[in-house]
Amino acid sequence: MKILANDGISQGGIDILEKNGFEVIVTKVAQNQLKNYINNNNIDAILVRSATQVRQELLEACPSIKLIGRGGIGLDNIDVDYAIENGIHIINTPKASSNSVAELVFAHLLGMVRFLHQSNREMPLEGETRFKLLKKEFSAGIELRGKTLGIIGFGNIGQQVAKIALGIGMKVIVSDISIEKATITIPFFNEQSVDITLQTHSTDEVIEQSDFITLHIPAQEKYIIGEDQFNGMKDEVGIINTSRGGVLDEVALVNAIESGKVKYAGLDVFENEPSPEIQLLMNPKISLTPHIGSATIEAQDRIGIELAEQIITLLK
């Protein structure tokens, strides 16, 4: 059986699949050439991340496809309902990258409250001539310990974020439309652990009470955070989005930064990927990364292995 890993797969995943008799092709095929490539090579399964689109039109034209694998959580680039209706397996890896995304949230948070994103821009240009002035400018940082972190979306990633937040002494308040409470286990290096149960609250409560807010929800048809929500937040709030572009109104965000309502903002995802709005890219108060939440070596290896194991179970 042939598997096209169009957006890549870890070597660990390839090794497992090949040992079980699968042929893994890692050629990157352009979207407009996928149909011909799949049919010409009789591809049985296609593995994607967020770049490749697997829509009904492609599936209708490629009857050999028996399985679609998504490395990661979101399935918004796949016509899931059509695939299932036509007997095509859909698999993903909802837990494999959770810790990687959670750590990126805190990379943004810890960097923002100490102005690292601004300092790293200005020190190379002006550090030699304005060192004392920059030191004064960036010496008004704050600590995260004791602050309240609001987590909107309390699935696998949200719970990993809560573990880190609690571990560094933050207060945590969470909301989720389908989870009433969850017990999370905070592990330590010496094999000891602590269990903490968190009740969920309304999104409005999270917005009103939080010093920092982080989003961990799937793609939505409308904004979850817009002008009204920003108005309901504390003054000088911080907000992080590592979930999906389109859940946060970027125009409202820029306006909230300019008004002083939002003091810290970190974005890993954007409404217009891969061409984020210039107003975001040039804003010195926004910490920016190019959609790398799950892109760690460890996560990629876990994703590849998890996909491989599911494929073997379903297709061998």
Backbone bond lengths (Angstrom), bond angles and torsions (degrees), N, CA, C in turn:
res aa  C-N    CA-C-N  psi(-1)  N-CA   C-N-CA  omega(-1)  CA-C   N-CA-C  phi
1 M - - - 1.456 - - 1.521 110.00 -
2 K 1.326 116.15 143.31 1.453 121.46 -176.30 1.526 110.82 -107.02
3 I 1.325 114.69 134.04 1.458 121.24 179.32 1.524 108.33 -122.38
4 L 1.329 115.67 125.67 1.457 121.05 176.23 1.531 108.59 -99.14
5 A 1.334 116.30 109.29 1.464 120.86 176.23 1.521 107.11 -91.07
6 N 1.311 116.18 81.45 1.467 120.11 -168.18 1.518 113.14 -69.94
7 D 1.316 117.28 -28.37 1.464 120.37 177.06 1.524 111.34 -108.23
8 G 1.356 115.30 19.68 1.451 120.60 175.75 1.520 113.90 91.17
9 I 1.327 115.53 161.90 1.457 123.57 175.49 1.522 107.23 -156.77
10 S 1.309 117.26 148.55 1.464 120.69 -177.43 1.525 111.17 -67.22
11 Q 1.322 115.32 158.21 1.457 120.18 178.94 1.521 110.92 -63.20
12 G 1.342 116.31 -33.29 1.460 119.16 177.44 1.516 111.80 -60.77
13 G 1.326 116.46 -41.06 1.462 120.49 177.22 1.511 112.00 -67.05
14 I 1.327 116.67 -41.86 1.466 120.88 178.62 1.523 110.28 -60.66
15 D 1.321 116.84 -45.54 1.470 120.46 -177.59 1.520 111.50 -59.92
16 I 1.335 117.31 -44.00 1.463 120.84 -179.94 1.519 110.76 -63.66
17 L 1.329 116.61 -43.97 1.465 120.14 -178.81 1.527 111.58 -65.42
18 E 1.321 116.40 -44.29 1.465 119.20 -178.66 1.526 111.78 -66.25
19 K 1.329 116.95 -35.50 1.463 119.52 176.96 1.521 112.21 -64.81
20 N 1.336 115.66 -22.20 1.460 120.39 179.67 1.527 112.54 -102.37
21 G 1.323 116.28 17.97 1.457 120.59 170.29 1.512 116.11 89.59
22 F 1.306 119.27 8.56 1.461 122.06 178.69 1.525 109.75 -91.32
23 E 1.315 116.03 145.96 1.461 121.80 171.81 1.518 108.44 -98.36
24 V 1.325 116.64 121.93 1.462 121.40 -176.78 1.523 109.48 -107.05
25 I 1.316 115.93 123.53 1.458 122.63 -179.73 1.526 107.95 -109.58
26 V 1.329 117.61 122.73 1.460 121.14 -177.51 1.528 112.00 -108.19
27 T 1.322 116.86 15.14 1.459 121.09 174.98 1.524 109.25 -61.70
28 K 1.342 116.99 133.72 1.451 121.51 176.11 1.525 108.47 -87.51
29 V 1.323 115.63 111.26 1.464 121.48 -177.54 1.517 108.89 -100.47
30 A 1.314 117.03 130.77 1.463 121.32 178.55 1.522 110.43 -61.31
31 Q 1.316 116.12 148.84 1.461 121.01 -176.62 1.527 111.98 -54.41
32 N 1.323 117.32 -43.34 1.469 120.24 -176.63 1.524 113.38 -75.34
33 Q 1.335 117.02 -5.15 1.466 120.60 178.62 1.526 112.81 -111.42
34 L 1.332 115.71 0.23 1.463 119.79 -174.80 1.518 112.29 -61.29
35 K 1.315 116.65 -46.81 1.476 120.06 -176.21 1.522 110.69 -55.08
36 N 1.312 117.31 -51.12 1.459 120.46 -178.23 1.533 111.49 -64.70
37 Y 1.318 116.58 -40.69 1.462 119.72 -178.42 1.523 111.20 -64.38
38 I 1.332 116.10 -45.77 1.467 120.19 -179.73 1.522 110.91 -61.04
39 N 1.321 116.75 -45.91 1.466 120.38 -178.06 1.520 112.20 -70.27
40 N 1.325 117.04 -40.62 1.465 120.11 -178.82 1.528 112.27 -67.89
41 N 1.326 116.37 -27.46 1.458 120.31 -176.96 1.529 113.02 -107.99
42 N 1.332 116.42 4.33 1.472 121.69 177.48 1.532 111.32 51.90
43 I 1.326 116.02 55.26 1.457 123.03 -178.20 1.532 109.97 -74.13
44 D 1.325 116.43 131.65 1.464 121.47 -179.74 1.529 113.31 -92.07
45 A 1.337 116.25 -30.09 1.464 119.86 -177.19 1.520 109.13 -145.50
46 I 1.316 115.84 146.68 1.452 120.77 177.72 1.528 108.68 -125.09
47 L 1.325 116.04 132.00 1.457 122.61 179.02 1.520 108.53 -111.08
48 V 1.321 116.64 131.47 1.456 121.20 -175.83 1.526 110.09 -134.81
49 R 1.324 114.66 166.02 1.462 121.92 168.33 1.532 105.74 -112.32
50 S 1.319 117.39 -126.13 1.461 119.18 179.82 1.519 112.45 -97.71
51 A 1.325 118.66 -12.91 1.464 120.82 -174.07 1.525 112.77 -76.56
52 T 1.321 117.38 -49.06 1.471 121.43 -175.12 1.522 110.98 -79.96
53 Q 1.317 115.59 134.15 1.465 122.35 177.36 1.530 109.73 -97.49
54 V 1.327 116.36 129.39 1.466 120.58 177.91 1.528 106.98 -117.73
55 R 1.318 114.76 87.85 1.458 121.38 -174.60 1.528 111.68 -100.88
56 Q 1.318 115.31 169.54 1.458 121.58 -177.05 1.521 111.64 -55.14
57 E 1.318 116.59 -41.14 1.466 120.62 -178.58 1.529 111.09 -58.33
58 L 1.326 116.31 -42.30 1.462 120.00 179.25 1.521 110.92 -67.48
59 L 1.327 117.24 -43.05 1.460 120.50 -178.41 1.521 111.87 -66.98
60 E 1.322 116.65 -37.56 1.466 120.04 177.03 1.528 111.08 -61.66
61 A 1.319 115.59 -34.83 1.463 119.81 -176.49 1.522 112.93 -86.88
62 C 1.341 117.00 -7.61 1.469 120.62 -175.08 1.533 110.08 -128.59
63 P 1.335 117.65 77.75 1.467 121.10 -175.14 1.520 114.52 -68.25
64 S 1.333 117.98 -11.78 1.469 119.41 -179.53 1.520 112.40 -75.76
65 I 1.326 117.99 -16.81 1.475 120.96 -175.55 1.528 110.23 -69.87
66 K 1.317 115.12 122.28 1.467 121.88 178.99 1.526 112.78 -109.76
67 L 1.347 116.09 -17.27 1.465 119.20 -174.99 1.528 109.61 -152.44
68 I 1.344 114.91 140.53 1.461 121.84 173.02 1.523 107.04 -121.36
69 G 1.323 116.29 125.11 1.460 120.37 179.04 1.516 110.24 -113.37
70 R 1.315 115.64 132.45 1.475 120.62 178.10 1.522 108.51 -111.38
71 G 1.322 116.52 116.28 1.448 120.70 176.13 1.513 110.04 -76.77
72 G 1.319 117.08 98.08 1.453 121.91 -173.75 1.513 110.43 132.10
73 I 1.332 115.94 -158.24 1.456 120.25 -173.27 1.525 112.48 -104.54
74 G 1.321 115.94 -57.55 1.469 120.59 -170.81 1.515 113.14 -64.00
75 L 1.326 115.45 142.77 1.467 121.42 179.71 1.526 111.28 -117.90
76 D 1.334 116.90 20.34 1.455 119.73 -173.88 1.526 113.28 -71.24
77 N 1.324 119.55 -12.11 1.460 121.57 175.98 1.533 112.20 -96.12
78 I 1.328 116.15 11.91 1.468 121.81 -179.98 1.526 109.23 -128.11
79 D 1.331 117.74 135.29 1.472 121.39 174.00 1.530 108.03 -80.15
80 V 1.319 114.69 82.76 1.456 121.39 -171.35 1.519 112.06 -63.75
81 D 1.316 117.76 -48.04 1.469 120.98 -175.99 1.520 111.39 -58.85
82 Y 1.339 116.19 -45.42 1.475 119.34 179.64 1.525 110.35 -62.78
83 A 1.318 116.70 -42.82 1.463 120.11 -178.63 1.529 110.87 -61.42
84 I 1.322 117.00 -47.72 1.465 120.69 -178.82 1.518 110.94 -63.42
85 E 1.324 116.13 -41.96 1.469 120.17 179.39 1.523 111.88 -60.37
86 N 1.315 116.92 -25.59 1.458 121.15 -178.35 1.529 113.02 -105.88
87 G 1.326 115.40 19.99 1.454 120.64 171.93 1.510 115.82 75.30
88 I 1.334 116.64 19.69 1.462 120.47 179.35 1.530 108.64 -93.79
89 H 1.318 116.19 128.88 1.468 120.72 178.61 1.531 110.61 -69.68
90 I 1.322 116.25 139.53 1.459 122.24 173.88 1.530 107.70 -119.63
91 I 1.317 116.74 124.00 1.464 120.04 177.35 1.531 109.30 -129.32
92 N 1.322 115.99 153.22 1.462 121.04 173.34 1.522 108.91 -147.12
93 T 1.321 116.41 -174.90 1.466 120.41 -175.67 1.530 108.78 -131.72
94 P 1.322 117.24 75.68 1.467 120.31 -171.26 1.523 115.32 -66.75
95 K 1.317 118.71 -22.49 1.467 119.62 -176.34 1.527 113.76 -104.65
96 A 1.312 116.88 -18.73 1.467 119.82 -168.88 1.522 113.88 -62.57
97 S 1.329 117.31 -33.22 1.465 119.63 -175.24 1.525 113.17 -108.53
98 S 1.331 117.80 7.88 1.465 120.60 -174.09 1.521 112.40 -59.27
99 N 1.320 116.88 -45.49 1.464 119.26 -177.94 1.515 111.52 -66.78
100 S 1.334 117.14 -36.12 1.463 120.24 179.93 1.520 110.99 -63.35
101 V 1.332 116.53 -43.78 1.465 119.82 178.86 1.528 110.13 -65.31
102 A 1.324 116.06 -43.28 1.468 120.13 -179.22 1.526 111.07 -60.23
103 E 1.323 117.08 -41.97 1.458 119.29 179.66 1.523 111.14 -66.73
104 L 1.346 117.78 -33.60 1.460 119.73 177.05 1.527 110.68 -66.06
105 V 1.337 117.09 -36.92 1.462 120.07 175.85 1.525 109.72 -54.14
106 F 1.331 116.07 -44.66 1.460 119.09 -177.72 1.519 112.42 -79.59
107 A 1.320 117.82 -22.48 1.463 119.25 170.65 1.529 109.05 -61.71
108 H 1.332 115.71 -44.49 1.470 119.85 176.90 1.532 110.86 -66.10
109 L 1.317 117.01 -48.59 1.462 120.40 -176.71 1.524 112.12 -59.87
110 L 1.312 116.34 -51.88 1.464 120.25 -177.76 1.525 111.19 -65.19
111 G 1.323 116.29 -36.31 1.458 119.08 177.61 1.514 112.50 -68.73
112 M 1.330 116.66 -41.16 1.459 120.28 -175.77 1.517 112.48 -67.18
113 V 1.333 116.92 -44.45 1.463 118.43 -174.77 1.527 112.28 -70.55
114 R 1.343 116.66 -14.14 1.467 120.45 173.65 1.532 110.96 -111.90
115 F 1.344 116.40 11.22 1.468 123.07 173.40 1.528 112.86 61.81
116 L 1.335 117.42 30.48 1.462 119.38 -179.52 1.522 111.68 -64.56
117 H 1.339 116.75 -36.65 1.464 119.76 -178.54 1.525 111.20 -63.67
118 Q 1.338 117.37 -32.72 1.459 120.44 177.08 1.524 111.18 -82.80
119 S 1.318 116.25 -42.21 1.463 120.25 -179.48 1.522 111.77 -61.23
120 N 1.342 115.92 -38.93 1.460 119.30 -179.89 1.525 112.70 -69.52
121 R 1.321 116.68 -19.79 1.462 119.99 174.36 1.534 111.12 -82.42
122 E 1.326 116.31 -38.60 1.459 120.20 -169.65 1.524 114.11 -93.68
123 M 1.325 117.59 -29.92 1.467 118.91 -179.05 1.540 112.85 -60.52
124 P 1.330 120.33 -44.22 1.467 118.85 178.99 1.528 112.70 -62.36
125 L 1.325 117.76 -29.36 1.460 121.58 -176.60 1.527 112.49 -88.68
126 E 1.340 116.52 -38.52 1.458 119.60 -170.36 1.532 114.08 -129.97
127 G 1.319 116.85 4.50 1.463 119.14 -177.54 1.514 114.15 -61.08
128 E 1.318 117.35 -32.44 1.462 121.03 -178.17 1.524 112.12 -74.42
129 T 1.342 116.22 -34.66 1.470 119.94 -174.03 1.522 113.22 -102.18
130 R 1.337 118.24 -22.73 1.469 120.55 -175.12 1.528 110.95 -126.35
131 F 1.315 117.52 32.99 1.467 121.20 -173.65 1.520 111.59 -56.44
132 K 1.320 118.29 -49.69 1.454 120.93 -176.80 1.525 111.93 -66.23
133 L 1.323 116.07 -37.92 1.464 119.62 179.10 1.525 110.70 -67.84
134 L 1.330 116.93 -40.94 1.463 120.40 177.29 1.525 110.60 -65.60
135 K 1.335 116.04 -39.06 1.460 119.48 177.46 1.521 110.57 -59.31
136 K 1.307 116.82 -43.31 1.470 120.75 178.33 1.522 110.93 -65.58
137 E 1.328 116.12 -41.48 1.465 120.84 -177.21 1.524 111.94 -65.17
138 F 1.315 116.71 -37.14 1.460 120.37 -174.45 1.536 112.94 -102.92
139 S 1.323 117.00 18.49 1.466 120.80 179.72 1.526 112.67 -99.63
140 A 1.316 117.19 15.69 1.464 120.57 179.84 1.529 110.81 -108.00
141 G 1.341 115.57 31.93 1.458 119.50 179.61 1.520 112.23 -71.46
142 I 1.307 116.18 166.16 1.459 122.02 178.64 1.527 109.51 -128.00
143 E 1.329 115.38 166.14 1.457 121.90 176.48 1.523 110.04 -97.29
144 L 1.330 116.04 150.12 1.463 120.51 176.63 1.526 111.90 -80.99
145 R 1.315 117.28 -28.88 1.462 121.00 -178.83 1.529 110.11 -55.38
146 G 1.328 115.76 129.60 1.454 121.07 178.67 1.513 114.75 88.74
147 K 1.329 117.06 -12.37 1.464 120.39 178.05 1.530 109.59 -83.64
148 T 1.327 116.34 161.24 1.465 121.71 -179.15 1.519 110.54 -99.34
149 L 1.323 115.67 123.60 1.464 121.89 176.72 1.518 108.98 -102.76
150 G 1.315 117.29 122.37 1.449 122.42 174.90 1.517 110.35 -96.35
151 I 1.329 116.52 127.50 1.462 122.26 -178.69 1.523 108.21 -114.22
152 I 1.316 116.86 114.52 1.459 122.01 178.57 1.525 107.87 -99.88
153 G 1.328 115.47 108.59 1.458 122.24 -171.76 1.509 109.15 103.16
154 F 1.343 116.24 106.24 1.468 119.63 -171.26 1.523 111.58 -116.12
155 G 1.330 115.36 41.94 1.460 120.36 173.19 1.517 110.90 -81.84
156 N 1.337 116.53 -150.54 1.465 120.84 -174.93 1.520 112.41 -57.48
157 I 1.346 117.23 -46.76 1.459 119.89 -177.42 1.519 110.61 -70.84
158 G 1.328 116.83 -44.87 1.454 120.13 179.10 1.518 112.21 -57.04
159 Q 1.320 116.46 -38.30 1.460 119.73 179.47 1.531 111.54 -71.05
160 Q 1.329 117.21 -34.84 1.468 119.44 175.44 1.533 110.75 -65.95
161 V 1.325 115.79 -38.61 1.460 119.82 176.86 1.526 110.13 -62.00
162 A 1.331 115.95 -43.05 1.473 120.01 179.65 1.524 111.13 -60.80
163 K 1.323 118.27 -38.91 1.464 121.10 178.91 1.526 111.50 -58.41
164 I 1.325 115.60 -46.73 1.461 119.31 -178.88 1.523 110.15 -66.84
165 A 1.345 116.16 -43.80 1.465 120.26 -178.68 1.524 111.45 -59.60
166 L 1.323 116.45 -46.62 1.462 120.30 179.23 1.522 110.93 -65.35
167 G 1.326 115.57 -35.99 1.449 120.00 -179.25 1.523 113.66 -64.44
168 I 1.337 117.26 -29.21 1.469 119.30 179.68 1.525 111.66 -100.55
169 G 1.332 116.31 9.95 1.451 119.36 171.50 1.507 116.27 92.13
170 M 1.339 117.86 19.28 1.459 120.02 176.85 1.526 110.46 -85.99
171 K 1.312 115.96 154.79 1.448 121.42 167.50 1.528 107.15 -84.00
172 V 1.320 117.32 147.51 1.461 120.71 -175.17 1.520 109.91 -130.15
173 I 1.350 116.15 132.68 1.453 122.22 172.66 1.521 106.64 -131.13
174 V 1.338 117.16 136.10 1.467 120.41 -170.67 1.521 111.05 -130.82
175 S 1.335 114.89 154.88 1.460 120.89 172.63 1.516 109.39 -135.85
176 D 1.325 115.79 149.42 1.462 121.65 177.26 1.522 107.78 -162.98
177 I 1.324 116.70 138.07 1.467 119.51 -175.23 1.525 112.13 -76.31
178 S 1.330 118.43 -16.05 1.464 119.26 -175.86 1.526 114.08 -124.49
179 I 1.311 118.16 -4.07 1.465 121.78 -179.41 1.523 108.94 -115.62
180 E 1.340 116.64 126.25 1.462 120.63 178.50 1.520 111.69 -87.81
181 K 1.324 117.14 -35.97 1.452 121.63 176.54 1.519 108.27 -161.48
182 A 1.312 114.89 160.13 1.462 119.70 178.62 1.521 108.97 -150.15
183 T 1.320 115.36 140.83 1.461 121.25 175.44 1.518 108.59 -99.33
184 I 1.293 115.69 122.23 1.456 119.81 -179.68 1.526 109.24 -111.00
185 T 1.307 115.13 144.12 1.460 121.71 -179.90 1.515 109.09 -106.03
186 I 1.333 116.07 123.30 1.459 121.57 177.97 1.528 107.85 -100.31
187 P 1.339 117.14 107.33 1.473 119.68 -176.96 1.525 111.55 -87.46
188 F 1.338 115.77 152.78 1.447 121.85 176.71 1.526 109.72 -120.72
189 F 1.328 115.95 167.44 1.465 121.33 -173.06 1.521 112.94 -63.34
190 N 1.331 117.16 -24.55 1.464 120.37 -174.03 1.530 112.46 -98.13
191 E 1.320 115.60 22.28 1.464 124.09 177.04 1.529 113.50 71.89
192 Q 1.324 117.41 6.16 1.450 119.66 169.69 1.523 108.95 -85.26
193 S 1.334 117.33 161.35 1.454 121.19 -179.56 1.523 109.68 -154.54
194 V 1.328 114.60 163.56 1.454 121.74 177.61 1.524 108.42 -128.56
195 D 1.335 118.07 132.74 1.457 122.61 176.09 1.522 109.51 -99.88
196 I 1.319 116.49 131.13 1.463 122.13 178.18 1.524 108.36 -131.55
197 T 1.334 116.25 128.62 1.463 121.45 178.10 1.521 109.75 -99.22
198 L 1.322 115.89 128.86 1.460 121.82 179.85 1.527 109.80 -116.65
199 Q 1.307 116.99 127.86 1.457 123.19 173.18 1.534 108.61 -84.50
200 T 1.314 116.82 143.64 1.451 119.39 176.73 1.530 110.75 -87.00
201 H 1.314 115.21 155.92 1.454 123.28 -179.44 1.529 108.67 -126.76
202 S 1.306 116.41 177.68 1.457 119.31 176.66 1.529 109.45 -72.45
203 T 1.321 115.37 156.21 1.463 119.81 177.53 1.519 110.78 -60.74
204 D 1.324 117.26 -37.04 1.465 120.55 179.16 1.524 111.19 -61.45
205 E 1.333 116.97 -40.56 1.464 120.31 178.60 1.528 110.92 -63.58
206 V 1.317 115.64 -42.79 1.459 120.16 178.94 1.525 110.02 -61.19
207 I 1.319 115.89 -46.09 1.462 120.86 -178.94 1.525 111.31 -61.56
208 E 1.314 117.14 -40.99 1.463 121.14 -175.53 1.522 112.79 -73.25
209 Q 1.340 117.67 -32.85 1.461 120.79 -169.76 1.527 114.80 -98.27
210 S 1.307 117.90 -11.87 1.464 120.37 -168.94 1.521 113.09 -90.16
211 D 1.333 114.44 143.31 1.464 121.33 169.66 1.526 110.39 -83.69
212 F 1.327 114.99 -31.05 1.460 122.11 177.26 1.522 107.57 -136.88
213 I 1.333 116.40 145.01 1.466 121.62 -178.21 1.521 108.24 -130.06
214 T 1.338 116.45 133.71 1.455 121.06 177.89 1.528 109.36 -127.72
215 L 1.324 116.44 137.72 1.465 122.92 -173.24 1.523 110.96 -103.40
216 H 1.345 115.30 131.67 1.466 120.77 179.65 1.521 109.70 -142.49
217 I 1.320 114.75 64.52 1.460 122.31 -175.68 1.527 109.35 -129.76
218 P 1.334 116.84 156.32 1.466 119.42 178.80 1.518 111.88 -73.01
219 A 1.322 116.12 174.04 1.463 121.39 178.23 1.524 110.14 -56.17
220 Q 1.327 115.87 142.58 1.458 122.32 -176.43 1.525 110.15 -124.91
221 E 1.326 115.55 159.87 1.464 120.15 176.17 1.526 111.42 -79.56
222 K 1.323 117.41 -20.70 1.465 120.50 178.27 1.518 108.83 -141.28
223 Y 1.318 115.14 166.83 1.463 120.04 -178.35 1.525 111.31 -65.64
224 I 1.319 115.45 138.06 1.464 121.34 169.73 1.526 110.05 -86.63
225 I 1.331 115.79 -34.85 1.458 121.78 177.74 1.527 108.15 -118.85
226 G 1.328 115.64 112.37 1.454 121.68 177.64 1.516 110.17 -133.10
227 E 1.306 116.37 -160.23 1.466 121.04 -175.10 1.523 112.11 -57.67
228 D 1.332 117.19 -45.05 1.471 119.73 -178.26 1.523 111.05 -62.53
229 Q 1.332 116.85 -40.76 1.462 120.34 -179.11 1.538 110.67 -67.92
230 F 1.335 116.93 -40.54 1.463 119.01 177.10 1.529 110.83 -60.93
231 N 1.322 116.24 -39.71 1.466 119.67 179.57 1.521 112.10 -63.48
232 G 1.333 117.13 -27.18 1.456 121.07 -179.44 1.515 114.53 -86.37
233 M 1.327 117.43 -3.60 1.463 121.60 -178.43 1.523 111.19 -83.88
234 K 1.332 114.87 162.61 1.457 120.35 171.65 1.529 109.88 -61.98
235 D 1.329 116.01 155.13 1.457 119.69 172.75 1.525 109.82 -68.60
236 E 1.329 115.75 143.52 1.463 123.95 179.54 1.526 111.89 61.40
237 V 1.325 115.94 38.97 1.457 122.25 178.42 1.527 109.61 -75.10
238 G 1.316 115.95 161.21 1.457 121.61 172.02 1.513 109.67 -115.91
239 I 1.342 118.04 143.52 1.470 120.87 -178.99 1.519 109.96 -138.33
240 I 1.330 115.34 138.52 1.463 122.89 -178.53 1.527 108.72 -125.17
241 N 1.326 116.81 134.76 1.467 119.94 172.94 1.523 109.42 -127.01
242 T 1.341 115.11 109.17 1.466 121.27 173.72 1.528 110.25 -119.02
243 S 1.335 116.94 18.21 1.465 120.05 -174.73 1.523 111.46 -95.52
244 R 1.320 116.92 -82.09 1.456 122.12 179.80 1.520 109.35 -145.28
245 G 1.322 116.52 142.46 1.445 119.70 169.97 1.526 108.97 -64.77
246 G 1.324 116.11 141.98 1.461 119.51 -179.95 1.510 113.76 103.06
247 V 1.331 118.08 -11.87 1.464 119.13 175.27 1.526 110.07 -88.38
248 L 1.325 116.06 -15.83 1.456 122.01 -179.84 1.526 108.76 -125.05
249 D 1.336 116.96 130.56 1.464 123.14 -179.98 1.531 108.23 -75.05
250 E 1.320 116.83 107.65 1.460 120.57 -174.89 1.523 112.60 -69.51
251 V 1.330 118.10 -32.47 1.464 120.93 176.52 1.531 109.61 -65.29
252 A 1.340 115.53 -44.96 1.465 119.53 178.33 1.523 110.67 -63.88
253 L 1.334 117.49 -34.43 1.457 121.25 178.22 1.526 110.62 -63.21
254 V 1.320 116.93 -49.06 1.468 120.43 -179.79 1.523 110.28 -60.49
255 N 1.332 116.71 -42.24 1.465 120.06 178.08 1.528 111.17 -62.19
256 A 1.334 116.40 -39.54 1.466 120.45 -179.85 1.526 111.46 -68.66
257 I 1.321 116.91 -33.72 1.468 120.36 175.44 1.523 109.93 -67.14
258 E 1.324 116.24 -44.88 1.464 120.12 -178.08 1.523 111.91 -65.70
259 S 1.336 117.14 -31.98 1.466 120.26 179.93 1.530 112.57 -80.83
260 G 1.327 117.44 -12.40 1.449 121.70 -177.62 1.516 114.23 91.93
261 K 1.325 117.77 -4.49 1.467 120.52 177.97 1.528 110.28 -61.60
262 V 1.336 116.60 -45.72 1.465 122.35 177.46 1.526 108.80 -102.32
263 K 1.317 116.54 122.47 1.467 121.07 178.27 1.516 112.15 -96.97
264 Y 1.332 116.61 -31.20 1.460 121.58 -177.35 1.526 109.24 -129.28
265 A 1.326 116.67 136.07 1.467 120.18 175.27 1.524 109.16 -144.42
266 G 1.320 116.27 137.47 1.449 122.15 177.25 1.517 109.71 -131.49
267 L 1.320 117.61 127.57 1.462 122.19 -177.22 1.526 110.35 -126.55
268 D 1.326 114.94 127.10 1.467 121.21 171.38 1.521 110.75 -109.06
269 V 1.334 116.65 -14.84 1.471 122.35 -178.31 1.523 108.92 -131.56
270 F 1.339 115.35 156.42 1.454 120.48 -170.96 1.524 110.34 -143.31
271 E 1.327 115.00 154.70 1.462 119.36 178.30 1.523 111.27 -63.53
272 N 1.322 116.55 -39.17 1.464 120.46 -176.70 1.523 110.53 -113.63
273 E 1.326 116.03 75.09 1.463 119.74 174.36 1.525 108.52 -91.96
274 P 1.335 117.47 140.03 1.465 127.37 8.18 1.535 113.62 -97.48
275 S 1.316 117.95 29.77 1.468 120.91 -179.94 1.520 110.00 -126.74
276 P 1.337 117.85 74.75 1.465 120.57 -179.97 1.524 111.95 -57.90
277 E 1.320 115.93 153.69 1.459 121.04 -179.49 1.527 110.43 -63.20
278 I 1.333 115.48 140.02 1.457 120.96 -177.50 1.522 111.64 -62.36
279 Q 1.346 116.95 -28.59 1.472 120.11 178.99 1.521 111.51 -63.52
280 L 1.317 116.99 -28.15 1.461 121.15 176.08 1.522 111.02 -80.15
281 L 1.325 115.72 -46.51 1.460 120.56 -175.02 1.527 112.03 -64.20
282 M 1.329 117.07 -32.09 1.457 120.86 -176.09 1.524 113.20 -94.79
283 N 1.329 117.55 -1.61 1.454 120.22 -177.99 1.529 110.03 -80.19
284 P 1.322 118.55 115.95 1.463 120.49 -174.62 1.525 113.69 -69.17
285 K 1.328 117.83 -12.07 1.458 120.44 -177.99 1.524 112.90 -94.41
286 I 1.338 117.07 2.34 1.464 120.81 179.68 1.523 109.90 -108.06
287 S 1.318 116.00 127.49 1.457 122.42 173.40 1.523 107.82 -85.69
288 L 1.326 117.31 127.25 1.462 121.46 -168.74 1.528 112.36 -123.40
289 T 1.337 116.06 138.31 1.458 122.41 168.42 1.529 108.23 -138.80
290 P 1.333 118.52 151.35 1.467 122.23 -173.45 1.532 113.73 -91.08
291 H 1.336 117.33 63.46 1.468 123.64 176.31 1.531 110.81 55.33
292 I 1.327 115.12 60.50 1.464 121.01 -177.19 1.524 112.23 -116.28
293 G 1.342 117.19 17.17 1.455 120.53 -173.83 1.513 114.76 -50.98
294 S 1.314 117.09 -44.86 1.468 120.33 -177.27 1.520 112.36 -99.56
295 A 1.322 116.58 6.88 1.465 120.53 -171.75 1.520 111.85 -91.53
296 T 1.324 116.19 66.65 1.459 120.78 167.90 1.528 108.27 -115.07
297 I 1.299 115.68 158.53 1.469 119.75 -179.70 1.528 110.27 -60.11
298 E 1.338 115.91 -42.77 1.464 119.65 -178.05 1.524 111.54 -64.56
299 A 1.347 116.13 -44.26 1.464 119.85 -178.66 1.526 110.91 -64.78
300 Q 1.340 116.26 -42.19 1.460 119.07 -179.59 1.521 111.60 -61.97
301 D 1.320 115.92 -37.30 1.455 119.24 178.45 1.530 110.67 -67.80
302 R 1.347 116.60 -43.64 1.467 119.92 177.76 1.524 110.93 -61.78
303 I 1.328 116.54 -41.60 1.468 120.88 -179.85 1.522 110.53 -61.45
304 G 1.327 116.77 -47.99 1.462 120.23 -178.64 1.512 112.15 -61.40
305 I 1.319 116.39 -43.53 1.464 120.47 -179.51 1.528 110.80 -66.32
306 E 1.338 116.32 -42.76 1.463 119.65 -179.22 1.526 111.55 -65.17
307 L 1.338 116.70 -41.05 1.466 119.79 176.28 1.526 110.55 -62.19
308 A 1.318 116.20 -45.29 1.466 120.60 -178.39 1.525 111.03 -59.39
309 E 1.313 116.96 -44.74 1.463 120.29 -178.26 1.522 111.42 -64.61
310 Q 1.312 117.11 -38.60 1.471 119.96 178.15 1.524 111.36 -68.32
311 I 1.331 116.58 -39.46 1.470 120.44 -179.88 1.531 109.76 -63.04
312 I 1.315 115.97 -44.43 1.462 119.58 179.93 1.524 110.88 -60.76
313 T 1.318 116.50 -42.83 1.465 120.54 179.49 1.512 112.00 -62.43
314 L 1.339 116.75 -38.95 1.471 120.59 -172.51 1.527 113.57 -88.51
315 L 1.331 118.21 -32.01 1.456 119.87 -170.10 1.523 115.33 -112.26
316 K 1.350 117.10 -21.62 1.458 116.31 -174.78 1.528 110.25 -78.28
